[in-house]
Amino acid sequence: MAPLPSASSPALTADAGVGVSEVQARQELDTMFRQAGFRVLNDEPLLHSHIEMVLDGYDPEQKVGYEYIDSREAAESISRKEGDALSRDSRILIVRSCSIDELRHAASSFLERTLVASDAGLPSR
């Protein structure tokens, strides 16, 4: 797989104010996931345990994906508890409304953990 894109901010994701739009976030995450070697399909359905949702981006072969929840859709999205469980139990990055630097940092960290675990033959959690 290709080298990971680097992130310039040391901050982690946060629910602070109005973050980047969903369009901007999806473009950035699509690029980062593709540069890491994943084949991203958009608006892919996922059923995991009791959680059913449509992911913004997903590689069905590698079972790796992402969901960006902007401030406008936060009330209609999965709960924080469900998102935490989904992130912990699978290889899905859940990012809530944040700045572009926070988004890049969260994605870089996630992709690094995912690729390291894949190279070691371990599940990434």
C-alpha positions as CSV (number, residue, x, y, z in Angstrom):
1,M,0.0,0.0,0.0
2,A,1.1,3.6,-0.6
3,P,2.5,5.7,2.2
4,L,0.0,7.4,4.5
5,P,-0.8,11.1,3.9
6,S,0.5,13.1,6.8
7,A,-1.6,15.3,9.1
8,S,-0.4,18.7,10.2
9,S,-2.4,19.0,13.4
10,P,-1.7,17.1,16.7
11,A,-5.3,17.7,17.8
12,L,-7.8,14.9,18.0
13,T,-11.4,15.2,16.7
14,A,-13.8,17.2,18.7
15,D,-17.4,18.4,18.4
16,A,-16.4,22.0,18.4
17,G,-18.7,24.5,16.7
18,V,-19.2,24.2,13.0
19,G,-16.7,21.9,11.3
20,V,-15.9,21.3,7.7
21,S,-18.9,20.5,5.5
22,E,-19.8,16.9,4.7
23,V,-18.8,17.4,1.1
24,Q,-15.3,18.7,2.1
25,A,-14.9,16.0,4.7
26,R,-15.9,13.2,2.2
27,Q,-13.5,14.5,-0.4
28,E,-10.6,14.7,2.0
29,L,-11.4,11.2,3.5
30,D,-11.9,9.7,0.1
31,T,-8.4,11.0,-1.0
32,M,-6.7,9.8,2.2
33,F,-8.3,6.3,2.2
34,R,-7.4,5.9,-1.5
35,Q,-3.9,7.1,-1.0
36,A,-3.6,4.4,1.7
37,G,-4.6,1.8,-0.8
38,F,-8.3,1.3,-0.1
39,R,-11.0,1.2,-2.8
40,V,-13.6,3.6,-1.5
41,L,-17.2,3.2,-2.5
42,N,-19.5,6.0,-1.4
43,D,-22.9,5.6,0.4
44,E,-22.4,2.0,1.2
45,P,-24.9,0.2,3.5
46,L,-23.5,-1.5,6.6
47,L,-25.1,-3.7,9.1
48,H,-23.0,-4.4,12.2
49,S,-24.6,-6.0,15.2
50,H,-27.8,-4.0,15.7
51,I,-26.4,-0.9,14.0
52,E,-27.7,-0.3,10.4
53,M,-26.4,2.7,8.5
54,V,-25.1,4.0,5.2
55,L,-21.4,4.8,5.4
56,D,-20.0,7.8,3.6
57,G,-17.1,5.7,2.3
58,Y,-16.3,1.9,2.5
59,D,-14.0,-0.6,1.0
60,P,-16.1,-3.8,1.0
61,E,-13.1,-6.1,0.3
62,Q,-11.0,-4.8,3.2
63,K,-14.0,-4.0,5.4
64,V,-12.6,-0.5,6.1
65,G,-14.6,2.7,6.0
66,Y,-15.6,6.0,7.4
67,E,-18.6,8.1,8.4
68,Y,-18.4,11.9,8.9
69,I,-21.2,13.4,11.0
70,D,-21.5,17.1,10.5
71,S,-23.3,19.4,12.9
72,R,-26.5,19.4,10.8
73,E,-26.9,15.7,10.8
74,A,-25.7,15.0,14.4
75,A,-29.2,14.6,15.8
76,E,-30.2,12.1,13.2
77,S,-27.1,10.0,13.2
78,I,-26.0,7.1,15.3
79,S,-25.5,7.8,19.0
80,R,-22.1,8.5,20.4
81,K,-22.3,5.1,22.3
82,E,-23.2,3.3,19.0
83,G,-20.4,5.1,17.1
84,D,-17.9,4.2,19.8
85,A,-18.9,0.6,19.7
86,L,-18.8,0.5,15.9
87,S,-15.3,2.1,15.9
88,R,-14.1,-0.3,18.6
89,D,-15.6,-3.5,17.1
90,S,-14.8,-2.8,13.4
91,R,-12.6,-0.9,11.1
92,I,-14.9,2.1,10.7
93,L,-13.7,5.6,11.4
94,I,-16.5,7.8,12.9
95,V,-15.7,11.5,12.9
96,R,-18.0,14.1,14.3
97,S,-18.0,17.7,13.1
98,C,-14.5,19.1,13.4
99,S,-11.9,21.3,11.6
100,I,-10.0,20.1,8.6
101,D,-6.8,19.6,10.6
102,E,-8.7,17.5,13.2
103,L,-10.2,15.5,10.4
104,R,-6.8,14.8,8.8
105,H,-5.3,13.9,12.1
106,A,-8.1,11.5,13.0
107,A,-7.9,9.8,9.6
108,S,-4.1,9.6,9.6
109,S,-4.1,8.0,13.0
110,F,-6.9,5.6,12.1
111,L,-5.3,4.6,8.8
112,E,-1.9,4.1,10.4
113,R,-3.4,1.8,13.1
114,T,-5.4,-0.1,10.5
115,L,-2.5,-0.6,8.2
116,V,-0.1,-1.7,11.0
117,A,-2.7,-4.1,12.3
118,S,-3.3,-5.5,8.7
119,D,0.5,-5.9,8.2
120,A,0.7,-7.8,11.5
121,G,-2.3,-10.0,10.6
122,L,-4.2,-8.5,13.6
123,P,-7.6,-6.9,13.7
124,S,-7.4,-3.1,14.1
125,R,-9.3,-1.9,17.1
